[in-house]
Amino acid sequence: MNDLPPQSGSIPVRLANTVEAGGCSAKLGPKQLGEILAQVPLMQHADIIVGAESHDDAGVLRLADGQYLIATTDFFPPMVDDPYEFGQVAAANALSDVYAMGGKPLYALSLVMFPSKQFDDEVLVAMLKGGADKAREAGCLILGGHTIDDAPIKYGLAITGIVTPELLVTNAGARPGDVLVLTKPLGTSILAGARKADLIDEAGMHPAIVSMTTLNDIGARHMNRVAAHGATDITGFGLLGHAFRFADASKVTFRIESSRLPVLPGALDLVSMGVIPGGCMRNLEFIREHTVFLPSLTAERKWLCLDPQTSGGLLIAVAPDRADTLVAGLKNDGMLESRIVGEVHPPGEKRLLLA
């Protein structure tokens, strides 16, 4: 992964300490969200290729010329202290939905909720610069946005992307016999919670920030090269929450080997000390009835798999004879923690097997 860009540095504020929950930990719980959305009629149109019913990473609409438009948005309160880094993380997280579909981001609109009486304007300037720099790295134009004077502070992007039909990747394409590849390490919310409680210092948090500010464009590019069958990005519902949505949409069962999972430095030790984000509990409630926890699973790795990630990696289903090529390509392009973490089985009694 790339190292971090220059930080804003001069702004003496720890943004994460100003909110109760930050990053994707602030999302509404997946079970509650599903119950709410079930009461809202779905939009029906002949040109909707991917709609809300499959709980995919973004919506996809067919254009008149046959290309597909990708539409998504994501915003949240800060889970890092530095305003510039917060802007980078929020932008990378929002862009990830387009990459998870195999697409290319075209343009974005900024979504800002900023308590002007609580913070100096330089905090907002630094946030917007961070987001703009990350969008520029992605080749995505920020055309404007909307700002509300509101507390707590929140920032994100509404993004429009594009993909050709043959390159579209959804969460409904995994096939029995496929191999599962994960491109980033887990543990971002565990480390963020520890930093907020001063259990780790800035150096201890640094690997998480590097991971969260790394774009998933590399993952998208390489999964297109190997014609991956399906993918999703790992964010607030944790590895297991998003894996369940993926397996359920694909009508298969995933077996995930927790011992193979890439982990941010110190995350498992922190879990053993009792650093378990509240979002883990919501995610467990969501996937419990759909998951078999096998005897080989340790408690620390179970909580790791439920940790609500912010700007996490891609979980990719690919044919087994192309998996090594995919992992090698990812690592050669800087995604050094990429690895095979499981397999796709025919549908069983449960959607997930966690070993």
Phi, psi and omega in degrees: 000152180290150174285170185285149171286172178302140180272167178292328166071305193274355186267111185277074180215140173253093188301321185298333181282354181266359182230156179284317179223136182232170181060207182287353172295339182277358180296152169298141181301145185296325180292313179297318180298317179298320179294323179291311183295333179296341180266359182254123181300138179284145173288137179241128177199144183296336183264002174281113180273316175230118179247197186285341188295332182266000179054041180280179186286334181205164173273150181229131183234135177283131177268168183297331181273005178095345176286166181248135176263135178252130181233131181203163173208153177201135175205158182193169173286166184288141171237009170233162188275323187278129183300320179296315179295323176300316177300320179296314181297314182298319180292315180299321180295316180293319180296334184300327180298323178292316180296325180296337178268003182082014188258183179237125179290140179255304182210164183217159171239136181280141175243117187229128168240114190225119178280096189293338179277344182266328185234149171290156181301332183296335176294314179294320178302314181296318177301311183293325176295318178299314178296319180294320179295321179290320177297320178298318177301325181278354185072027183252128181275130171267116188263351182157211180163200182214138184232134177235139174281104192205150176236144000281173181296139178214150179206147176183193184224147164256122193238140171246130179230183182216150177206146174278153184305322183287343180258354180297131176239131180236178178270010181252011189253359182296141184236146174306135184099342177295160174252145179259128180241133176246136190258347180224156178285158180263159173119013185297317182286330176297312180292322180296319178295321178293322179293319180298326180270006180062029174277340172227160179261188182300322179296323179291331179276341187306315180300326178292319180294319177301315180296314184291334180267001177275124180293153175267018178296326178297315178299316180298316182298315184283328178289331174291323181295327182259009179054054178303147184276332182193163179196161169207160174259153186258112181228233195292340179273004178076170179303316184289322179297315180286325176296321177298312178303319181296309181295321182293316178296328181273351180059048180222180173241134176261134167251120181247129179264105186296333180291342180270348189292136173288140187228137175294144182304128176089349187296314182293323176297320179294320177299318179296337176275354179103009178278092181234108182301148179301329179298336177300320182294317178297319180293323177296317179301324182290318190257353189307311185286351182254005191231139169256119175267109186283156187301334182287349185286131174272157180298319181299317182284333174298311180294326177301318182290345178259352183299125179291111182278149168245128181050050179283188183273187175263139169257118191240133173259123186220151177303141186299329180283357178244359185293316180296322177297319178298310182297317180297318179295319177299313181293321179297333180263014172105352178273074193289340181269002181297139179196162174285129185235358181177187182224161177256126180248163171302159184298132177244199180293329180238157180279335185231138169239121182244116182256000000 
